[in-house]
Amino acid sequence: MPKTLFDKIWDAHTVQAITDGPTQLYIDRLYCHEVTSPQAFDGLRRRALKVFRPERVVCMPDHNIPTINQHLPISDPVSAKQVAQLATNTEKFGLTHYHLGHPKNGIIHVVGPEYGLTLPGYTIVCGDSHTSTHGAFGAVAFGIGTSEVEMVLASQCVLQPRPKTMRITINGKLGKGVTAKDLALYIIAQMSTGGATGYFVEYAGEAIRALSMEERMTVCNLSIEMGARGGMIAPDETTFTYVKGREHAPSGEAWDKAVAYWRTLPTDPDAVFDREITFDAANIGPRLTYGTNPGMGIDISETVPSYEGTDRAGAISHAKALEYMRFSEGQKLEGTKIDYVFLGSCTNGRLSDFQAFADMVKGRKKAPHVTAWLVPGSQEV
């Protein structure tokens, strides 16, 4: 029976499927940070449990660490406590810990791919919604709650209802100046911020295949902003070239064996998705958001739209968003003065993002009124 990329990985990791209930799913990699793990480790202590497969767990603080002056004590007491508690927990349970100041520290969704900890065919979880980032490698990756983090630590499995499947195909080539984030924002605007709720989305088509790995990570990262459980892209030569030679990637005969398996993962030609959607890359231009959620976006050449729905709550929300942003319906945003510039986060904190930024600003000076924050996604970057 033909299968989708998602189905192949999910089925291969199913320990037990409960009738009319969730699936007991084996997890290849748990990424663990300081915000959603303290209660999970406390749960292990209360039950006198060990971490079942410590070699499958990688921990690092990334939410509460400062960008600058990392050699100084963390000033916020709550942040300092969470970072210190993660260090205590990783030592007690014998886990890999890329601590503050470690040369491999950074945003966990940036560091994982950098060191080959994220691989095609994996199931990956973390107590963070943007775990979807890792789906760019052809992995089933999704965020989980703190009680589920404890479950994975204790058993290397998690109970999850099986999501529905959706394929979004982007035909054609992206135009000049159109980035992966523009592509993602276009899809979200078409789908709405809840349009993919309950689905695991596979991205396909010529425009997707042409993306670099960093760009694919950006697209998959933003899948959750339209309600998706996760996003993924089938592994191909771009994937293999990126992964090969990284610290934790297979090597030698193991590499050849792994690649042979990874080549079997792409969706079979006759596989059926629960929903299929197609867009034309020619319709996607550079994007701007005019409101307070990523679904409120327009092409840079368009004007701020009026609310076209019939829902009164939606109309009120639209009006409040424009009031907050100080925009008005019919307004053209191109040419609007920028007060703040931010480059970073697990969506856009990779080396290629900084290279693109450098190319754009080279030979120019920052306007006096602009504040710019540039936050690398990892020590490696």
NUMAR-518537 format. One record per residue (C-alpha): residue in one letter; x, y, z. Coordinates in steps of 0.5 Angstrom, whole numbers, plus 2048, in hexadecimal, padded with zeros to 3 digits. Example, Ala and Ser with C-alpha at 12.3 -4.5 7.8 and 13.67 -1.06 7.14 Angstrom:
2
A8197F7810S81B7FE80E
***
This chain:
381
M800800800P8038077FEK80580B804T807812805L80D815808F80A81680FD80680F80FK80D80B80EI81080E814W80A80E818D809807817A810805818H81080881FT80A805821V80A801827Q803800828A7FD803825I7F780482AT7F0802827D7EC809827G7F280C82BP7F980F82AT7FF80B827Q80580982CL80B80C827Y81280B828I816811828D81D812825R81F818828L81D81D82EY82082482EC81F827835H82082E837E81F83183EV81883483ET81482E83CS818828840P81882A848Q812827849A813821845F81A81F849D81682084FG81181B84DL81781684CR819818853R813817856R812810852A81980E853L81A80D84CK82080E848V821810841F81F80A83CR82480C837P828812838E82C811832R82681482EV82581A832V829821831C828826836M82A82E836P827834838D825839833H81F83D835N82184083BI829842839P82B849838T82E84B831I83384F833N83884E83AQ83784783AH83D84783FL83984B844P833848849I82C848846S82984E849D82284B849P82184784FV81C84284BS820841845A826840849K82283B84EQ820837847V827837844A82A83484BQ82582F84CL82682C845A82D82C846T82B82884DN827823849T82B822844E831820848K82C81C84DF829818847G830817843L82D81B83DT83181F837H831826839Y83382C835H83383183AL83483983AG83B83A838H83C833834P83E83482DK83883082BN83383482FG82D83882BI826837829I825830829H821830822V82783381FV82D82F823G829828821P82A82981AE83182C81AY83482681EG83082081AL82C81F820T82681F81BL82581A816P820818811G81B813813Y81C81581AT81681681FI81881C823V815820829C81682682DG81282A832D81282F82DS80D830827H812832822T81582B823S81182B81CT81882E819H81B827819G816824814A81A82880EF81F82280FG81981D80DA81881C815V81181B819A81382181EF80E824822G80D828829I80A82582FG808827836T80C82683DS80981F83FE80A81D838V81281F839E81181A83FM80E81583CV814815836L81981583CA81680F83FS81580B839Q81780E833C81080E830V80A812830L80381182FQ80081682AP7FA816825R7FC81481EP7FB81B81AK7F881C813T7FC81D80DM7FD823809R801824803I80282B801T80582C7FAI8098327F7N8098327F0G80E8367ECK81483A7EEL81483F7F3G8168467F0K81C84B7F2G81C84D7F9V8178487FCT81A845802A81783E805K81484380BD810846805L80E83F803A80C83D80AL80884480BY804843804I80283C806I80083E80DA7FC84480AQ7F8840805M7F783A80BS7F683F811T7F983D817G7F4838819G7F4835812A7F882F813T7F682D81AG7F682581BY7FB824815F802822814V80482680DE809824808Y80C829803A80D8277FCG80E82A7F5E81382D7F1A8148337F6I81582F7FCR81A82B7F9A81E8317F7L81F8337FES825832802M82582F808E82583580CE81F837808R81B831809M81C831811T819838811V81383680DC812830811N813834818L80D839816S808833814I80683381BE80483B81AM7FE838816G7FC83381BA80082D818R80282781DG809828819G80C829812M81082480EI814824807A81781D804P81E81C805D82281D7FEE82981E7FCT8298257FFT827822806F82D81D805T832822803Y830826809V83082080EK83781D80CG83D81E810R839821816E83C81F81DH83681A81EA834818817P836811815S83C80F811G83F80A80DE83B80480CA836807811W83580D80CD834809806K82F80580AA82B80B80DV82B80E806A828808803Y823808808W82180F807R82080F800T81A80A801L81780F806P814814800T80C8147FFD80A80E7FBP8078117F4D80080E7F5A8008107FDV7FA8137FFF7FA819804D7F481B808R7F4822805E7F88257FEI7F982C7FDT7FD82F7F7F8008367F7D80483A7F1A80B83D7F3A8098427EEN8048457F2I8098467F8G80D84C7F9P81084F7FFR80C850805L80A85480AT806853810Y801859812G7FE856818T7FF85281FN7FF84B81CP803848816G7FD847812M7FC84E812G80184F80CI801852805D8058537FFI80A8597FFS80685C7FAE7FF85B7FDT7FB860802V7F985E809P7F285A807S7EB85B80BY7E885680EE7E485180AG7E184C80FT7DA84C812D7DD84B819R7DC85081EA7E284E822G7E684D81CA7E585581AI7E6857821S7ED853821H7EF85681AA7ED85D81DK7F185D823A7F785A81FL7F786081AE7F6865820Y7FC861824M80086181ER7FE86981CF7FC867815S7F6868811E7F286480CG7F4866805Q7FB868807K801866803L807864808E80D864803G81186A805T80E86A80CK81486C811I817866815D81986781CY81B86181FV81F85B81BF81F85481EL82384E81BG82384881ES81F842822C81E83B820T81B83E819N820842817G82784281BR82B83D816L83183F813S82E84080CD82984580FF82F849812Q83384980BA82C84B807F82C85180CA83385380BD832853804M82D858804V83085D809K83785D807G839864805R833867808K83286A80FK82D869814A82886F815P82987281BH82287181EV82286981CT824864822A82685E81FW827857823L82B852820V82B84B824P82E845821G82B83F822S83183B825Q83883C827E83A838820V83683E81C
***
